[in-house]
Amino acid sequence: MRLFSFLTKEIAIDLGTANTIIIYNDKVVVDEPSIVAMDRKTEKIIAVGKKAMMMHGKTHDNIITIKPLRDGVIADFHAAEHMIREMIKMISPKKSLFPPVLKMVICIPSGITEVEERAVRDSAEQAGAKEVRMIHEPMAAAIGIGIDVMEPTGNMIVDIGGGTSEIAVIALGGIVNNKSIRIAGNDFNADIVDYMRKTHNINIGERTAERIKIEVGAAITDLENPPEDYAVHGRDMLTGIPKEITVNYAEIAYALDKTISKIEAAVLSALENTPPELSADIFRTGIYLAGGGSLLRGLDKRLHARTKLPVTIADDPLRAVARGTGIALKNFEKFTFLIK
C-alpha cells in the first residue's frame, strides 16, 4: 500500500445531461439531477441537484437555474465546475484537516470532440481533481451490464441517456463501430411539451413533461400491462387559466414516435456497418439497452420488431454506465487501455 494512500479519494463519475451519479468505495453515494441554481447578481451558487431541480421553472428574476450539460457535453463551464465541486462535497460533508487527493474516472459520449473532452477534463481539475481519466459511455455501460468486454465476441450496446444515444458494437476491449446521436430523453420531453400544446391547447413545463414520460411514457400503442391514465396540470393556451387534462400511454407513444424512429434508424445504420463476423455474434447475443431512455415501456419490443434480434434491458439501466465506470476505476490495471 502506498504511503498516505488514505489521503487519496478515488471516485467514478457518470456526468450525465439529466443526472450525475458518483460512485465511491463501490457504492452510489451521489445521484442528483445535473442542475444548479445561481443568484444572478452575485453569481453565487444557491443550490445543486435535487434542491435546484425543485426551483426549476419556478424562479424569480434574481435566481436562474442552469443545466451545465447539453447533449452529453459541458455547455456552461463555470456552472459545471461548481456542480462537480458541490457534488463531491456530498460524498463526505465533514471537513477534513487534510483535503483528499482526488483521482477521477469520468465517462464521456463516444462521439465527443477533443475540445469537448478538454472541457470535461478542465472542469474536473478546477473542481479539485489531481488525476482525471476518461472512459467512453458505451464501454462503461457494457462493463456495468456484466459483459466481458475483453472477449473476441461482438456485443451491441444502445445507451439512451438524457442528451445523447450511444450505439456501439464492442469486441476485444474496444469499440469496433459506434454511432453517437444527439437525440435522447430530453427530446422525448420536448415532444411531449409540443404534443400537449398542439393537441390539448395546454402549456406544460419541462418537469411536468418528464413526469408524464415516467408515468405513461411508451414506445408502442399495444402494451400488455398498460399504465393508468395520468392527470396533467398546465396553463390553458386560450384562457390562460390553469387546467387539468388526462392523457393515456397510447397518446404519448404517438407523440414520441418520430424521435424513437430516429433512434431505430441509428441502430439499423450501426448494424449495417458492423463487420460480418461480429454481426454473426450479435445475432446470438442481441442488443443490450441501458440508460434512462431504455425504461420507456415497450421500447425493447419495438426494437425487436424492427431488427428481429433479441433485446435485453440492463438491470438498473439508469446506473449501468456509472456502475461500469466504478468497475473500471476499481480494476484500473485491467482496463487501463480502455481509460484515456
LUMGUSE-995575 format. One record per residue: residue in one letter; x, y, z of N, C-alpha, C in turn. Coordinates in steps of 0.05 Angstrom, whole numbers, plus 32768, in hexadecimal, padded with zeros to 4 digits. Example, Ala and Ser with C-alpha at 12.3 -4.5 7.8 and 13.67 -1.06 7.14 Angstrom:
residues 2
a81087F8E809C80F67FA6809C81087FBE809C/s81017FD3808E81117FEB808F81028001809D/
END
This chain:
residues 340
m80117FE88000800080008000801280198000/r800B802C7FEF801B80457FED801880558007/l802E8063800E802E807580258019808B8020/f8009809180357FF580A680337FDF80A0801E/s7FDC808680177FC7807F80047FAB8085800F/f7FA98086802A7F8F808C80367F8780A98030/l7F9A80B980277F9380D580207F8980D78003/t7F8B80C17FF47F8180C17FD87F6580B77FD7/k7F5480C67FCA7F3780BE7FC87F3280B87FAA/e7F2B809F7FA47F2680977F897F0880967F84/i7EFF80A67F707EE380A77F6B7EDD80A37F4D/a7EC680977F477EBD80937F2C7EA580A57F28/i7EA580B47F127E8F80C77F0D7E8280C17EF2/d7E6780BE7EF27E5780BD7EDA7E4B80D97ED7/l7E5980EA7EC87E5181067EC57E3C81087EAF/g7E2381057EB67E0E81037EA37DFF811D7E9E/t7DF281207E877DE381387E807DCC813B7E94/a7DBF81257E9C7DA881277EAE7DB081227ECB/n7DC0810E7ED07DC881077EEB7DE681027EED/t7DF181097F047E0D81037F097E0F80EE7F20/i7E1D80D97F1C7E2080C47F307E3E80C17F37/i7E4380C07F517E5F80BD7F5B7E6080A37F6B/i7E7480937F647E79807A7F737E93807C7F82/y7E9280757F9C7EAA80767FAD7EA9805D7FBF/n7EC0804F7FC07EC180367FCF7EAC80227FC6/d7EA880207FAC7E95800D7FA07E7880137FA6/k7E72802A7FB17E5680317FB87E4E804B7FA9/v7E34804C7FA17E2A80657F967E2580787FAD/v7E36808D7FAF7E3480A07FC57E2580B97FBD/v7E2580C07FA47E1680D77F9A7E0780D07F81/d7DED80D67F807DDC80D27F687DC980EA7F67/e7DD280FF7F597DC481187F597DC081237F3D/p7DAA81327F387DA6813F7F1E7DBD81527F18/s7DC581537EFF7DDC81647EF67DD181817EF2/i7DCE818F7F087DC381AA7F067DCD81BB7F1E/v7DD281D47F1A7DD981E67F307DC781FF7F30/a7DC2820A7F487DB382247F4A7DC782397F53/m7DC682507F457DDA82657F4A7DCD82807F4E/d7DD982907F5F7DD082AC7F637DDB82BC7F4C/r7DC982CA7F3D7DD282D97F267DE582F07F2D/k7DE082FD7F447DEF83157F4B7E0B830D7F55/t7E0D82FA7F677E2782F47F737E3582DC7F65/e7E2682CE7F537E3082B67F467E3882A07F59/k7E2B82A17F717E31828C7F857E1D82757F81/i7E28825C7F847E1782447F807E0682417F99/i7DEC82407F967DD9823E7FAC7DD382217FB2/a7DCF82117F9D7DC781F57FA17DD181E47F8A/v7DD581CA7F8F7DDF81B77F7B7DCE819E7F7D/g7DC981917F667DBB81777F667D9D81797F6C/k7D9381687F7E7D7681677F837D6B81817F8C/k7D7A81907F9D7D7081AA7FA77D6D81BE7F90/a7D8081BD7F7E7D8081D07F677D6981C77F54/m7D6581AD7F517D5081A37F3F7D3481AC7F49/m7D3181AD7F637D1781B57F6F7D1181D37F68/m7D2781E27F637D2481FF7F5C7D1F82027F3E/h7D2681EE7F2E7D2681F17F117D0A81F77F06/g7D08820D7EF77CEE82157EEC7CDD82257F00/k7CE8822A7F187CD982397F2D7CE882517F38/t7CFD82597F2A7D0F826E7F357D05828A7F2F/h7D0E829D7F3F7D0982BA7F397D2182C57F2B/d7D2182E07F277D3682ED7F177D5382EA7F22/n7D5482E87F3D7D6F82E77F4A7D7C82CC7F49/i7D6C82B77F447D77829C7F447D74828F7F28/i7D8982827F1F7D8982747F067D9182577F0A/t7D8382447EFD7D8C82287EFE7D9A82227EE4/i7DB182147EE77DC2820E7ED07DC781F07ECE/k7DC481E47EB77DCC81C97EB27DE781CA7EA4/p7DFD81C47EB27E1881C87EA67E1E81B77E8F/l7E1081A07E8C7E16818E7E767DFF818E7E61/r7E07818E7E487DF4818C7E327DFE81787E1E/d7DED81657E167DF581507E037E0D81417E0D/g7E0F813C7E277E24812C7E327E3E813A7E36/v7E4081537E2E7E5981627E317E55817C7E41/i7E6A81877E4B7E68819F7E5C7E6281B87E4B/a7E4C81C57E527E4481DD7E447E4A81F67E54/d7E4B81F37E6F7E51820A7E807E6882017E93/f7E80820A7E8D7E9882017E9B7E9782097EB9/h7E8F82227EBE7E8F822C7EDA7E7B821C7EEB/a7E6382187EE07E4E82097EEF7E5681EC7EF3/a7E6381E07EDF7E6B81C47EE07E8081C07EF6/e7E9381D27EF77EA881D17F0C7E9C81D27F28/h7E8A81E57F2C7E7D81E77F477E6C81CF7F4D/m7E5E81C57F397E4D81AD7F3D7E5D81957F45/i7E7481907F377E8581797F3E7E90817D7F5A/r7E9981957F607EA5819A7F7A7E9181957F91/e7E7981A07F8E7E64819D7FA37E5C81807FA6/m7E5A81717F8F7E5281557F917E6881447F9E/i7E81814B7F997E97813D7FA77E9681417FC5/k7E8E81597FCD7E8B815F7FEA7E75814E7FF6/m7E6181467FE67E4B81357FF17E5581197FFA/i7E6C81117FEF7E7780F67FF57E7D80F58013/s7E8B8109801D7E91810A803A7E8F81278043/p7E77812E804E7E72814A80567E858155806B/k7E928143807B7EA4814C80907EBD81578084/k7EC6816E808F7EDF817A80857EF7816B8091/s7F0B816680807F23815780887F3A816B808C/l7F4C8164809F7F63817580A37F758174808B/f7F77815C807E7F87815980667F738152804F/p7F6F8166803D7F5D816080267F6781498015/p7F568136800E7F60811E7FFF7F6981257FE3/v7F7B81157FD97F8481187FBD7F6F81087FAC/l7F6281157F997F4D81097F8A7F5780FC7F70/k7F5180E37F6C7F5680D57F537F3B80CE7F47/m7F3580D77F2F7F1B80D37F237F1C80C37F09/v7F0880B37F057F0380A87EEA7EE780B27EE3/i7EE580C07ECD7ECC80CC7EC47EC580BF7EA9/c7EAB80B87EA67EA380AD7E8C7E9980C37E7A/i7E9F80C17E607E9980D57E4C7E8C80C87E34/p7E7C80D77E247E7080CC7E0C7E8680C47DF8/s7E8080AF7DE97E9480A57DD67E9880B87DBE/g7E8480C97DB97E8680DC7DA27E9180F77DAA/i7E9D80F97DC17EA681137DCC7EBF811C7DBC/t7EC181377DB97ED981427DAB7EEF81477DC0/e7F07814C7DB67F1E81517DC87F1A816A7DD9/v7F0D817E7DCD7F0881977DDC7EF481927DF3/e7EDF81827DED7ECA817B7E017ED6816A7E17/e7EE881587E0F7EF681467E227F0881577E35/r7F15816B7E297F26817D7E397F16818D7E4D/a7EFE81957E457EEC81A47E577EE481937E70/v7EDF81797E6C7ED881677E827EF081647E94/r7F0881607E887F21815C7E987F2781757EA8/d7F25818D7E9B7F2B81A67EA97F1781AB7EC0/s7EFE81A67EBB7EE981AA7ED07EEF81997EE8/a7EF7817F7EE37EFE816D7EF97F1681767F09/e7F2A81807EFA7F43818A7F067F3E81A37F16/q7F2D81B57F0C7F2681CD7F1A7F1681C77F34/a7F0881B07F337EF881A87F4A7F0981997F5F/g7F2381967F597F35818B7F6D7F4281707F67/a7F3E81667F4F7F49814B7F487F67814E7F41/k7F77813D7F4C7F94813D7F457F99812A7F2D/e7F8981167F297F8C81047F137F7080FE7F07/v7F6D81037EED7F5380FE7EE07F5780EC7EC8/r7F4880D67EC87F4880C47EB17F2C80C27EA5/m7F2A80BA7E8C7F1080B87E7E7F0B809C7E74/i7EF280957E737EEA807C7E677ED080817E57/h7ECE80757E3F7EB6807A7E2F7E9E806C7E3A/e7E87807A7E387E6E80707E447E6680547E3B/p7E66804D7E217E5E80327E197E6F801D7E26/m7E8A80227E297E9C800F7E357E95800C7E53/a7E9080237E607E8980237E7D7E6E80147E81/a7E5B80197E6E7E41800B7E707E457FED7E6D/a7E557FE47E5A7E5A7FC87E567E667FBB7E6F/i7E7A7FC87E7B7E867FBE7E937E727FBD7EAA/g7E617FD27EAC7E4D7FD37EC17E377FBE7EBE/i7E317FB77EA57E1C7FA27EA07E277F877EA8/g7E417F837EA77E4D7F6A7EAE7E597F5B7E97/i7E5C7F687E807E687F5C7E687E867F5B7E6B/d7E927F457E637EAF7F437E637EB97F507E49/v7EC17F697E4C7EC87F797E347EE27F707E27/m7EF27F607E367F0C7F577E2B7F097F3F7E18/e7EF27F327E197EEE7F1A7E087EED7F217DEA/p7EF57F0F7DD97EF37F147DBC7ED77F0E7DB1/t7EC37F1A7DBF7EA77F167DB87E9A7F317DB5/g7E8A7F347DA07E7D7F4E7D9B7E647F527DAD/n7E627F697DB97E4A7F717DC87E417F8C7DC0/m7E277F907DBD7E1D7FAB7DB67E107FB77DCE/i7E187FD07DD57E0E7FDF7DEB7DFF7FF87DE0/v7DE77FFC7DEA7DD880147DE47DD280227DFE/d7DE080397E037DDE80487E1C7DCF80627E16/i7DB680637E1F7DA5807B7E1A7DA4808C7E33/g7DB380A27E337DB580B37E4A7DA280CB7E48/g7DAA80E17E547D9A80F97E537DA0810A7E3B/g7DBA810C7E337DC1811D7E1D7DCA810E7E04/t7DD580F67E077DDF80E67DF07DD680C97DF2/s7DD480BD7DDB7DD080A07DD97DEA80957DCD/e7DF680827DDC7E1080767DD37E0A805A7DC9/i7E1180557DB17E0D803A7DA57E2980307D9D/a7E3180197DA97E4C80107DA47E4E7FF27DA3/v7E5F7FE87D917E667FCB7D907E817FC87D9D/i7E837FB77DB17E9B7FB47DC17EA67F987DBE/a7EC07F967DBB7ECE7F7C7DBA7EEC7F807DC1/l7EF77F6D7DCE7F147F6D7DD57F1C7F877DE4/g7F0B7F907DF57F127FA77E067F137FC17DF7/g7F057FC37DE07F057FDC7DD17EEA7FE07DC3/i7EE57FF87DBA7ECD7FFF7DAB7ED37FFC7D8E/v7EC77FE77D817ECC7FE17D657EBC7FF57D53/n7EA47FFA7D5B7E93800B7D4B7E80801A7D5E/n7E7F80347D5B7E6D80437D6D7E5E805A7D5F/k7E4780607D6A7E3880767D5F7E2D80867D77/s7E34809F7D7A7E2A80B07D907E1880C57D84/i7DFE80C47D8C7DEB80D87D817DE180E97D98/r7DDC81027D937DD381157DA87DB581157DA8/i7DAA80FE7DAB7D8D80FA7DAD7D8880E77DC4/a7D7B80EF7DD97D7880DE7DF07D6080E87E02/g7D6380E37E1C7D4D80E87E2F7D4381057E2F/n7D5481187E2B7D4B81357E2B7D3A813A7E12/d7D3F812C7DFC7D2F812F7DE47D1381227DE9/f7D12810D7DF97CF881017E007CE781167E0F/n7CF481247E227CE681397E327CDC814F7E20/a7CED81587E0D7CE6816D7DFA7CCE81657DE9/d7CCE814B7DE07CB781407DD17C9D81417DE0/i7C9F813A7DFA7C87813A7E0B7C7C81577E0F/v7C8E816A7E147C8681867E177C7881907DFD/d7C8481897DE67C7981917DCC7C5E81847DC7/y7C5C816B7DCE7C42815C7DCA7C2C81687DDB/m7C32816E7DF47C1E817A7E067C1481957DFC/r7C2781A47DF17C2081BF7DE77C0E81BD7DCE/k7C1681AB7DBC7C0781A97DA27BEC819A7DA5/t7BEC81857DB57BD481747DB67BC0817D7DCC/h7BCB81857DE37BB9818B7DFA7BB981A97E01/n7BC781B97DF17BC881D67DF77BD081DC7E13/i7BE381CE7E1D7BEC81D27E397C0A81D57E39/n7C1481E97E487C3081EE7E4B7C3A81E07E64/i7C4F81CF7E617C5A81C17E787C7881C77E79/g7C8481C37E907CA181C77E937CB181AE7E8F/e7CCB81B17E8F7CDD819A7E8A7CDB81857EA0/r7CD8818E7EB97CD5817B7ECF7CBB816A7ECD/t7CA681777EC47C8C81697EC07C8F81557EAA/a7C9C815D7E947CA1814A7E7D7CB081327E86/e7CC581367E977CD581207EA17CC3810D7EB2/r7CB181197EC27C9F81097ED37C8C80F87EC2/i7C8281047EAC7C7080F67E997C7F80DE7E8D/k7C9880E37E857CA880CE7E787CAC80B77E8B/i7CB080BD7EA47CB580A77EB87C9B80987EBE/e7C8580A77EC07C6B809B7EC97C5D808C7EB2/v7C5D80987E9A7C4E808B7E847C5D808A7E6A/g7C78808E7E6B7C88808D7E537C8980717E47/a7C86806F7E2C7C8780557E1F7C9180597E02/a7C9C80437DF77CA780437DDC7C9480357DC8/i7C8080267DD37C6D80187DC27C51801D7DCE/t7C3C80197DBD7C21801F7DC57C1180077DCF/d7C1E7FF07DCF7C107FD87DD97C207FC97DEE/l7C217FD57E067C2F7FC97E1C7C1F7FB47E2A/e7C2D7F9F7E347C1F7F8A7E437C147F937E5E/n7C257FA37E6C7C1D7FAD7E867C1D7FCC7E85/p7C097FD87E797C097FF57E767C0780047E90/p7C15801B7E937C13802B7EAB7BF8803A7EAC/e7BF080427EC37BD780517EC67BDA806D7EB9/d7BC480787EB17BC480937EA57BCF80A77EBA/y7BDC80BC7EB07BE980CF7EC27BDD80EB7EBF/a7BD880F77ED67BCD81137ED77BE381277ED4/v7BE181387EC07BF5814C7EBA7BEA81687EC1/h7BFA81787ECF7BF281937ED57C0481A77EC7/g7BF881BB7EBB7C0781CF7EAC7BF681E87EA7/r7BFF81F97E957BF182127E907BE282117E75/d7BC882167E767BB882167E5E7BC2822D7E4B/m7BC882267E327BD4823A7E207BBF824E7E16/l7BA682487E187B91825A7E0F7B88826D7E25/t7B8482637E3D7B7A82737E537B90827D7E66/g7BA7826F7E667BBC82767E787BB8826B7E95/i7BA2825D7E987B9B82527EB37BA682367EB6/p7BB1822F7ECE7BBA82147ED37BA482007ECF/k7BAA81E97EC37B9681D47EBF7BA281B87EC1/e7B9181A47EC27B9A81897EC47B8F81797EAD/i7BA081687EA17B9781567E8C7BA2813A7E93/t7B9781257E867BA0810A7E8B7BAC80FF7E71/v7BC480F37E737BD080E77E5B7BD580C97E60/n7BD680BA7E4B7BDB809D7E4D7BF580967E3E/y7BFF807E7E437C1980767E387C1980767E19/a7C0280707E0D7C01806E7DEF7C0680897DE3/e7BFC809E7DF07C0080BA7DE67C1E80C07DE7/i7C2B80B97DFD7C4780BF7E017C5880AF7DED/a7C5080967DE87C5E80857DD47C5D80937DB9/y7C46809E7DB27C4380AC7D997C5580C57D98/a7C5680D47DAF7C6680ED7DB17C8380E77DAD/l7C8D80D07DB77CA980CA7DB77CB280BA7D9E/d7C9F80B37D8D7CA580A17D777CBC80AB7D65/k7CBC80C47D5D7CD080CE7D4A7CEC80CD7D56/t7CEF80D47D707D0980D47D7D7D1380B77D80/i7D0180A57D887D0980897D8B7D12807D7D70/s7D0480867D5A7D0B807C7D3F7D2880847D38/k7D30809C7D417D4C80A57D3C7D6080947D4A/i7D59808B7D637D6B807A7D727D6C805E7D64/e7D5580557D5B7D54803B7D4C7D66803D7D33/a7D6480537D257D7380567D0C7D9180557D12/a7D9980617D297DB680617D317DBF80457D38/v7DAE80367D457DB4801A7D4C7DB8800A7D32/l7DA6800D7D1F7DA87FFE7D067DC180067CF6/s7DC880207CF77DE0802A7CEA7DF9801E7CF6/a7DF9801C7D117E10800F7D1E7E127FF27D17/l7DFC7FE47D157DFC7FC87D0D7E067FC47CF1/e7DFF7FD67CDF7E077FD57CC37E267FD77CC1/n7E327FE77CD37E4F7FEC7CD17E5F7FD97CE3/t7E537FC47CED7E617FB17CFE7E6E7F9B7CEE/p7E877F947CF37E947F7F7CE47E847F647CE6/p7E847F547CD17E747F3C7CD07E777F297CE7/e7E907F247CEF7E957F117D057E887F1B7D1F/l7E897F357D247E7C7F407D3C7E5E7F407D39/s7E547F447D217E377F427D1C7E2D7F277D24/a7E3D7F127D1E7E357EF77D257E337EF47D44/d7E457F017D527E457F007D707E2C7F0F7D7A/i7E267F267D6E7E107F377D787DF57F287D73/f7DF47F187D5E7DDC7F087D597DD67EF67D71/r7DEC7EEC7D7D7DE87EDB7D957DE57EEB7DAF/t7DF67EFF7DB37DF57F0E7DCC7DDF7F237DCD/g7DD87F2E7DB67DC37F427DB47DCC7F5E7DBB/i7DB97F6F7DC37DBE7F8B7DC97DB97F8F7DE7/y7DCC7F9E7DF47DC97FA47E107DC17FC27E13/l7DAC7FC77E227DA27FE27E267DAA7FEC7E42/a7DB580057E437DBC80117E5C7DB4802F7E5B/g7DB6803C7E727DAE80597E737D91805C7E7A/g7D8A80747E847D6E80797E8C7D5A80757E76/g7D61807B7E5D7D4F80797E467D46805C7E42/s7D5680487E4A7D4F802C7E467D3780247E58/l7D3080357E6C7D1A802F7E7D7CFF80357E70/l7D0080417E597CE780487E4A7CD8802E7E44/r7CBF802C7E4C7CB080137E497CAE800B7E2C/g7CB57FF17E277CB27FE67E0C7CC87FEC7DF9/l7CDD7FFB7E027CF380027DF07D027FE97DE7/d7D067FD67DF97D147FBD7DF27D047FAD7DDD/k7CE97FAD7DE07CD97F9E7DCD7CD97FAC7DB1/r7CDA7FC67DB27CDA7FD57D987CF47FD07D8A/l7D0B7FD17D987D257FCC7D8C7D277FAF7D82/h7D1B7F9C7D917D1B7F807D897D0B7F7D7D6F/a7CF47F8A7D6D7CE47F887D557CF27F937D3D/r7D027FA87D417D107FB57D2B7D297FA57D22/t7D387F9A7D367D527F8D7D2F7D507F6F7D2F/k7D3B7F647D3B7D387F467D3E7D4E7F3A7D4F/l7D5B7F4B7D5F7D707F417D717D667F417D8E/p7D717F2F7D9F7D697F307DBB7D727F4A7DC8/v7D607F577DD87D677F707DE57D657F6C7E03/t7D7B7F737E117D7C7F707E2E7D807F8B7E3C/i7D6E7F917E4F7D727FA97E5F7D837FA37E77/a7D977FB47E7C7DAA7FB07E927D9B7FB27EAD/d7DA67FA47EC17D9C7FA77EDC7DA47FC37EE5/d7D907FD27EF07D957FEE7EF97DA37FFE7EE3/p7D9580017ECC7DA2800E7EB47DAB802B7EBA/l7D9E80397ECD7DA580547ED37DC280567EDD/r7DCB80417EEB7DE580427EF87DF9802F7EEB/a7DF280237ED47E0580107EC77E1F801E7EBF/v7E1E80367EB47E3680447EAC7E47804B7EC4/a7E3A80557ED97E49805D7EF17E5680447EFE/r7E47802E7EFE7E5180157F0A7E6A800C7EFB/g7E68800D7EE07E7F80057ECF7E9780177ED3/t7E9280317ED67EA880447EDC7EB5803D7EF6/g7EA580367F0A7EAF802E7F247EC080157F23/i7EB780017F137EC67FE87F107EE17FED7F02/a7EE07FFF7EED7EF980067EDF7F0D80147EF1/l7F0280257F037F1480327F177F20801F7F2A/k7F10800C7F337F197FF87F477F2E7FE57F3A/n7F297FDE7F217F3C7FCC7F127F4C7FDB7EFE/f7F597FF17F097F6780047EF77F7C7FF77EE6/e7F8B7FE47EF17FA17FD77EE27F967FC67ECB/k7F7F7FB87ED17F737FA77EBC7F687FB77EA5/f7F5B7FCD7EAC7F4E7FDD7E977F5E7FF67E8F/t7F777FF67E957F87800E7E917F8780187E74/f7F8680057E607F86800E7E447F6A80187E3B/l7F5580137E4C7F3B801E7E457F37803A7E4F/i7F4980417E637F46805B7E717F5B806E7E66/k7F5280867E5D7F6480997E517F7180AA7E67/
END
